[in-house]
C-alpha cells in the first residue's frame, strides 16, 4: 500500500479501517504511519491521526518507542483538533509509562482548562487525568474543581463523562 496516497484519497471511517487493517500487528507499518502523523503536511497529519489512535488502542505496544515524539507534538501550539483528540484518545485505556505521567498530566490539564478546546479533547483529557489520579491522588481535588466549575456550561456529552470521572474519583 502506498500509505500517504491512501491517507489523502479520502477521510472516512471506511478508509481509516482500511489503513488500520493494513497496519495490522506490524510495528514497521505502524512506524511508517506514525512518521506521516509526525512530519507530513497538515492534511496528512490530520488524517493519519485517526488510524494512529485505533492502531494503538488495538496494539498498545506500538506507541512504546514513540511516547517522547507524541508528547513533543502535543506540546506544540496550534495543533489541529484531530491530532489532539486522537492522541489523547489513545491514552485513555493503555498503560502510560511512569516517566511520561507528569508531561501528560500537564498537557491534559491544559486542554481541560482551556475555554476554547474542542469537547472531545476535553473529555478524553478528563478520562486520562482520572486514570492518573489513581497514582497521584494529589491531583484529584484540582481535577474535581475544574470539572465541577465547567459542568453547568457544558454539553450532555461532557456532563456524562464528567459524572463518570467524578464517581471514579470519589472511590479513590
C-alpha positions as CSV (number, residue, x, y, z in Angstrom):
1,X,0.0,0.0,0.0
2,X,1.2,3.5,-0.8
3,X,0.2,4.8,2.6
4,X,0.4,8.5,2.0
5,X,-1.7,8.2,-1.1
6,X,-4.3,6.2,0.8
7,X,-4.5,8.8,3.5
8,X,-5.0,11.5,1.0
9,X,-7.5,9.5,-1.0
10,X,-10.4,10.2,1.4
11,X,-11.1,10.9,5.0
12,X,-13.7,8.4,6.1
13,X,-14.3,5.7,8.7
14,X,-14.0,3.1,6.0
15,X,-10.6,4.5,4.9
16,X,-9.5,4.6,8.5
17,X,-10.4,1.0,9.0
18,X,-8.6,0.0,5.7
19,X,-5.4,1.6,7.0
20,X,-5.7,0.1,10.4
21,X,-6.3,-3.3,8.8
22,X,-3.2,-2.8,6.6
23,X,-1.1,-2.0,9.6
24,X,-2.4,-5.0,11.5
25,X,0.0,-6.1,14.1
26,X,3.1,-4.9,12.1
27,X,5.2,-2.4,14.1
28,X,7.1,-1.4,10.9
29,X,3.9,-0.4,9.2
30,X,2.7,1.5,12.2
31,X,6.1,3.3,12.4
32,X,5.5,4.4,8.8
33,X,2.0,5.7,9.6
34,X,3.3,7.4,12.8
35,X,6.1,9.1,10.7
36,X,3.5,10.6,8.5
37,X,1.5,11.7,11.5
38,X,4.5,13.4,12.9
39,X,6.2,15.0,9.9
40,X,4.0,15.4,6.9
41,X,1.9,18.4,5.7
42,X,-1.1,19.3,7.8
43,X,-3.8,17.4,5.9
44,X,-1.8,14.1,6.0
45,X,-1.1,14.6,9.7
46,X,-4.7,15.3,10.4
47,X,-5.9,12.3,8.5
48,X,-3.2,10.0,9.9
49,X,-4.2,10.8,13.5
50,X,-7.4,8.7,13.4
51,X,-5.8,5.4,12.3
52,X,-2.8,6.0,14.6
53,X,-5.2,6.1,17.6
54,X,-7.1,3.0,16.5
55,X,-3.8,1.1,15.9
56,X,-2.5,1.9,19.4
57,X,-5.8,1.0,21.0
58,X,-5.6,-2.4,19.3
59,X,-1.8,-2.8,19.9
60,X,-0.7,-0.6,22.8
61,X,3.0,-1.7,22.4
62,X,3.1,0.2,19.1
63,X,3.4,3.5,20.8
64,X,6.2,2.4,23.3
65,X,9.1,3.8,21.3
66,X,7.1,6.9,20.2
67,X,6.0,8.5,23.6
68,X,8.6,11.3,23.5
69,X,7.7,12.3,20.0
70,X,3.9,12.2,20.7
71,X,4.3,14.3,23.8
72,X,6.5,16.8,21.9
73,X,3.9,17.1,19.2
74,X,1.1,17.7,21.7
75,X,3.1,20.5,23.4
76,X,3.4,22.4,20.1
77,X,0.9,25.2,19.8
78,X,-1.7,25.3,17.1
79,X,-2.1,21.5,16.6
80,X,-5.2,20.5,14.7
81,X,-8.0,19.2,16.9
82,X,-7.7,15.8,15.2
83,X,-4.1,15.5,16.4
84,X,-5.0,16.4,20.0
85,X,-8.2,14.4,20.0
86,X,-6.7,11.2,18.7
87,X,-3.5,11.5,20.7
88,X,-5.4,11.8,23.9
89,X,-8.0,9.2,22.9
90,X,-5.3,6.6,22.5
91,X,-4.0,7.3,26.1
92,X,-7.4,6.6,27.8
93,X,-7.2,2.8,28.0
94,X,-3.5,2.0,27.9
95,X,-0.7,2.0,30.5
96,X,1.3,5.2,30.1
97,X,4.9,4.8,31.2
98,X,5.5,6.4,34.5
99,X,8.3,8.7,33.2
100,X,5.7,10.5,31.0
101,X,3.0,10.9,33.6
102,X,4.0,14.5,34.5
103,X,4.1,15.7,31.0
104,X,0.8,14.1,30.1
105,X,-0.9,15.5,33.2
106,X,0.3,19.0,32.3
107,X,-1.0,18.6,28.7
108,X,-4.3,17.2,29.8
109,X,-4.9,19.8,32.5
110,X,-4.1,22.5,29.9
111,X,-6.6,21.1,27.4
112,X,-9.2,20.6,30.1
113,X,-8.9,24.1,31.4
114,X,-8.9,25.8,28.0
115,X,-12.1,27.6,27.2
116,X,-11.6,27.1,23.5
117,X,-10.6,23.5,23.4
118,X,-12.8,21.0,21.5
119,X,-15.2,19.0,23.5
120,X,-13.7,15.6,22.6
121,X,-10.2,16.7,23.6
122,X,-11.5,17.9,27.0
123,X,-13.5,14.7,27.6
124,X,-10.6,12.4,26.7
125,X,-8.2,14.6,28.8
126,X,-10.6,14.2,31.7
127,X,-10.5,10.4,31.4
128,X,-6.7,10.3,31.2
129,X,-6.4,12.5,34.3
130,X,-9.0,10.4,36.1
131,X,-6.9,7.3,35.4
132,X,-3.7,9.0,36.5
133,X,-5.3,10.2,39.7
134,X,-5.1,6.5,40.9
135,X,-1.3,7.0,41.0
136,X,-1.3,10.7,42.0
137,X,-4.1,11.3,44.5
138,X,-2.9,14.9,44.9
139,X,-4.4,15.8,41.5
140,X,-7.8,14.6,42.5
141,X,-9.0,17.8,44.1
142,X,-7.8,20.0,41.3
143,X,-9.4,17.8,38.7
144,X,-12.7,17.8,40.6
145,X,-12.7,21.6,40.9
146,X,-12.1,22.1,37.2
147,X,-14.8,19.6,36.2
148,X,-17.3,20.9,38.6
149,X,-16.5,24.5,37.6
150,X,-17.2,23.8,33.9
151,X,-20.2,21.4,34.4
152,X,-23.0,24.0,34.3
153,X,-21.8,25.3,30.9
154,X,-21.1,22.1,29.1
155,X,-22.9,19.7,26.7
156,X,-24.6,16.5,27.6
157,X,-21.6,14.5,26.4
158,X,-19.2,16.4,28.7
159,X,-21.6,16.1,31.6
160,X,-22.0,12.3,31.1
161,X,-18.2,11.8,31.1
162,X,-17.7,14.2,33.9
163,X,-20.1,12.3,36.1
164,X,-18.3,9.0,35.4
165,X,-14.9,10.6,36.2
166,X,-16.2,12.2,39.4
167,X,-17.7,8.9,40.6
168,X,-14.3,7.3,39.8
169,X,-12.5,10.0,41.8
170,X,-14.9,9.6,44.8
171,X,-13.9,5.9,45.0
172,X,-10.1,6.8,45.3
